[in-house]
Amino acid sequence: MPRTIAITNQKGGVGKTTTAVNLASTLTHAGFRVLLADMDPQGNASGGSGVEIKLLETSIYQVLLGTSGIREALCQTDHGFDVAPAQGDLVGAQVELGAFPDKEFRLRDALGEIDSNYDFILIDCAPFLNILTINALAAANEVLVPVQCEYFALEGLSSQMKTIELVREKLNPDLKIAGLLRTMYDVRNRLSSEVSAQLGEHFPNSLYRTVIPRNVRLAEAPSHGQPILEYDRKCSGSKAYVALAGELLRKLPRAMTEVHGGVR
């Protein structure tokens, strides 16, 4: 069984998609088989991975509604990982899924058809709570929460934790928190330091040591359809995501890490 990680925060602009794409890339470079499932109607994870969204005939939308199998929707990227892509029509699924008695488990059941092909499945979620996000949390066994080091960060995080707990109680008792990831950290900004310290105080056992900095090259990479490791592997953003992948891998069983090795 793969580690299936939902990357989510109900607050927008905190680096969810950036984290999903670049974590998929760094884990692939470490030798793991990775699938990135895009559950955001904006399709930014798909586009940021080099998928030509406008040319797609099948996407995660058709998979969720049962008009296509997930194998038909998969796209192989030039970066070594696969993508289950999203388009704007995914917005309609928020209403259409209501007609299904298993509406919360459509993604889980679809991924179950192919999960033996992967070591990691990363799910990029939309920045709000709806049936698509619930599907992602019901399908995952872990949640990674990017948190921007800015004012109101803790307030939004409180809502996210309540959502995770509710899903754990009602839909997915095995769901656990993989960790909180500090993003867009500016060492020159006093507020970043203060928010970082508050996160460490409130969530000492859940906070990743890795901190993702504000980085121009990291912001540029999606427009080129490339993960940062390929766009500029020497920049600070690239080094940070390699470090994050290392933290994830250190939590794996030793046998698995010995088979695959480290980030190349």
N, C-alpha and C positions, 0 to 999 in steps of 0.2 A: 504493500500500500504506500502511495506517495505521501509526502507531507503536503497537505493542501492548506494554503495560507491566504486568507482574505485580507487584503490591504485596504483599510477603510478608516474614514473619519467623517462624521457628519458635517464637519466644517470644510468649506472649499478652499482651494489654494494652499494646501499644506504640503504638497509634494507626493500625493498618493501615486499618481501615474508615473512620475519620475522615478519613484522608488520601485514600482512594479516592473517597469521596463529594464532598469539598470540592475536590479536584483536578478531578473531572468537572465540577463547577459552574463553577469559575473558567475552565477551558478553554472551556466553552460560552459564557460571557460574553465571551470573547475572539473568538468567532465560529467556533469549530471544531465540527465534528460529532463527538459523543462517545458511545460506548457503554460502559456500566459492566456488566461480567459478574460476577455474584456466585457465587463458588465456595466459600462457607462455609455449611454446613448451618444455621447460626444465622440466616442471612438478614438480618443487621443492615444491610448495605449497601442491600439492597432496602427495608427498612422506613425507614431513615434518608433514603431518597430519596423517601419518600411513597407507596411501593407498598403496597397492602393485601394482605399476604402470604396471609392466611386466605381471600381470595376468589379466589386464583389457580387456574385449571384446568390451566395448563401452566407449567412452570418449566424451569430448566436441567437438572433431573433427567431429564425425559423426553427432552430433547435429547441428553444424553450416552448414553442407552440406545437412541436411535434410534427411539423411538415417536412422536416429534414433530419437526418441523423447527424450526430456531431462529427463523425469522420468526414462527411461531405463539406463541413464548414471549416475544417482546419486549414491553416495556411502555414507553409514552411517558410521561414524567413532566411535571409542571407546571414543571419547572426547565429544560427545553430539551434534556436529554440522555435517551437511551434506557437501559433496564435489562434485562438478561437475568437475571431474578430467581431466588432460591433459596428453598426451603422445607426443613423438617425432613426430608422424605423423601430429601434428597440424601445423608444418612448411609448409606442403603442402597446407593447407587451405589459406595461403597468396596468392597463385596463383589461386587456384580453386574457391575462392569466387568471383573472378573477373567476372565470368560468370553469376552471379546473379544480377538482376536489383536492388534488395534490399540488396546488399552486406554489407552495413554499419549497417543494422538493424537486422541481423540474430540472434545475441545474445539477443537483446532487445525482439524480438518476442518470442524466446524460453523461456526466463525467465518469460515472461508474462503469460505463461501457468501454472506456479507454484508459482508465487510471493505471492499469498494469504496464502501460507503455512509458510511464514517467516516474521520476524520482521526486520531482516537485511540481505542484500545480499552484500557480499564483493567480489570484483573482483580483483584478482592479475594479473597485466599486465606485459608483457615482457619489457625489458629495452631499447626499441627502438620504433620508430613510424612506424606502419604499419597498415594494415586493421584490425588486431586483436585488437590493441590498440584503433583504431577508433570505433570498435564495442563496446568495453568496455565503452568508453566515451559516445557513443550514448545511451547505455543502462542505464547508471547511472544517478542519480539526484545530486550526490555530488562527489567531487574528494578530496582525501587525498594524499598529496604529501610529502613523506619522503625525507629529505634533510640531507645528511651527512655533518657534520661540518668540512669541509676541503676546501682547495684551489680549485677554479673554481666552487664552489657550486652555487654561484649566477649566473654565466654565464649559466650553465645548466638549472637553474630554469627559466631564462628568456625565453628560448626556449619552456619550458613546458607550461608556461603561455600563450604564443602565440598560442600554439596548442589548449589549452582549450578554448581560446577566439574564435578561428576559428571554432571549433566544436559547440560552443554555437551559433555562427552566422548562420552556414550552416545546422546543423543536430539536435541540442538539445538545444533549447532556455532556458530550465529550469535548465540547468547544472550550479551548483555553486561550489565554493571551500569550502570544509568542514574545511580545515586547512592545515598548513604546520607543519610537525613534524620533529624536530631535532633528528637525530639518530647518533649512534656511537660516542657519546660525551665523550671526555676524559678530566676530570677536571684538569689533570696535564699538559695538552697541551695548550699552549697559543693561538695557532691557532684556536682551538675549541672555545675558549672564544671570539676571535675576529670575527669569522664567525657567531657565535650566536648573537653577538651584531649587526652585519650588517643585519642579517635577521630581528631582532627586529626593526631596523631603517627603513628598506624598506617595511616590511609587518607587521606593528604593530597590525592590526586588524585580521590577518589571522594566526598568530603563536600560536600553542598550548603551554600552560604553561609547559606541561609535556615534559621532555627531556629523550630520551632513551640512556642509557650509553653504553660504550663499556663494555662487560661482557662475560667472558669465558663460563659460564653456558648457557648463551643465544645462544652462537655460537655452543655449543655442542648439544643442544636439538634436532635440526632437524635430526641428524644422528640416533637418537633413535625413530624417528617418533612421537615425543611428543611436544606439546606446552610447553612453559616454566613454566606455572602455574602448570603443572603436573610433569614436570621434576625436578624443584626446585623452589617451590613457595616462598621461603624465600630470594632468591637472588635479587640483585638490578634490574636486567632486568625484573623479574617477577613483582616486585612492580611498576616499571615504566609503564608496560602495563596495570596493574590494574588501575593506575592513568589515563592513556589515555582513557580507557573505561569509567571511571568516567566523564571525560570531555565531551565525546560524549553523555553520558546519561543526563547530565545536560542541554543539548540543546534539549532534547525531551520534548513533551507535558507532563505536570505533571501527567495526568491520566495514561499515558503509564508507567512511572517510578513507580507509586504507585502499579500498577498491578504486576510488575516483581520484584521490590525490587532492592537491590544492589548486588555487586560481593560477592560471598560467598567463 
